[in-house]
Amino acid sequence: MNNNNTTKKQGFATMSPEKRKEIARKGGMTAHSKGSAYKLTSSDRSKGGAKSSGNFKHNPELAREAGRKGGKISKRGKRKSQ
C-alpha cells in the first residue's frame, strides 16, 4: 500500500467515460439479443419510481433488524480476534 494514502485506478476506472459507455452498450445489446434483458412491463411503468417494501427508508423495522444482525456479527468477530 502507498504511504501517502493514494490509490491507483484499476479496471474500468482507468477507462474514459466514452469507452465505459461503449462496453455497457455492447453488453445491453447482447442481453437483448439473447433474450435475457429485463423487459419493462406496463405494471412497472405504472409504479414509476415507487420504492419496494424491502427498502429501509419505508420499512424501519427491517432497518432495525438488519442493524441488530450486523451488530451481532461485528461483536462476534471482535471476540475472536482478542
Secondary structure as UniProt FT lines:
FT   TURN            3..4
FT   HELIX           11..14
FT   HELIX           17..34
FT   HELIX           42..47
FT   TURN            48..49
FT   TURN            53..54
FT   HELIX           56..58
FT   HELIX           60..81
//
